[in-house]
Amino acid sequence: MRAAMTEKHFILFYEYAPDYLERRGPLRPAHLKAAEEAVSRGELQLGGALADPPDGGVLIFKARSREIVENFAKSDPYVLNGVVTSWRVREWTTVVGPGALTKI
């Protein structure tokens, strides 16, 4: 009998191209559609661009594996079209707050 995989929090960090604000327009509907689909699957919890300066983005996921988050990034129109110049995923051990997954 296989043990159930538990969900974990992951943070997806995006670094944006210097001309992100000018280039994102035509790609934004597809990017937001992918994000909304991840929300509807219960994976993406929060996401958005960093402000002042708008040089990156942060997306918070709750997923069973890092691969789910990596696959999101690899297929994101912003990544595919160079608006996101680099990205990385970090597992996040959450211990405080109503959504924390680690009980203390």
N, C-alpha and C positions, 0 to 999 in steps of 0.2 A: 504494500500500500504506500503510495507516494504522499509525502507530507505536503500540505498546502503551502504555496509560496506566499510570503507576507509582503505587503506593500511597504515601500520606502519613499522618502522624499528625495528628490533630486533637483538641483538647480542647474539650469542651462544658461550659461553666460554667452552673450554675443558681443563681438567687437564690430562696430560699424565703419564703413568706408567714410572718409572725410566729407564726401558729397551725398551722404545718406539721405538727407532731407529732400534733395533734388531728385534722386534716383528712385526712391521708394514708391512714388505715386502709382505708376502702372502696375506694380507688383503687389501693392497693398491689399486689394480685394482677395487675391489668391492666398496671400499670407494669412489674412484674417480668417478666411474660410478654413484653412488647415488648422488654425488655432481653435476655432469654434468646434471643429470635428473632434479635436483632442479633448476639449472641454466636455462635449457630449458623451465621450467614452469614459469620463471620470479621471482622465490622466492629467490634463493641464488644469492647475488650480488658479494661478494668477500669472499674468505676463504683461510686459510693457517696456517701453523705452526709458532709459535713464535720461534725466533732464539736466540742462544747464551745466555742462554741455551735453547734447544728445549724441554721445559717442558709443553707446552700447545699449544692450537690452538684457533683461533678466526674466526668465520664465521658470516658474515653480511647478514641478510635476509630482504627482503621487502615482507610483507605478510599481509593478512587480520586478522590473529589471531596468538596468541602465540602457539596454538596447532599445527599449521603447523610446526613450528620450533621444538617443543618438539617431534613430531612424526618423524621428520628427525633424531634427536639424538637417540631416542629409537630404531630405525631400522638401525643405522649406524654400519657396521661391526666392526669398532674400539671400539665402546661402547659395543656391544654384546660379544666381545672377550676380554674385559678387558684392551685393549691398552689405552683407555680413562678410567680413574679411577673415574672421576666425571665430571659433566657438569651442567651448569645453563644457563638460558635464562633471558635476561634483555631487556625490551622495551627501545628504544633509541629515544628521541625526537631530530630530526635533524632540524637545523634552518639555517645553512650556507652551501653553495655549490650548485652545479647544481642539485644534487639529493635530496636536502633537501625536506622533506614532510610537514614541518610547515612553513608557510609564516610569516615573521616578518614585 
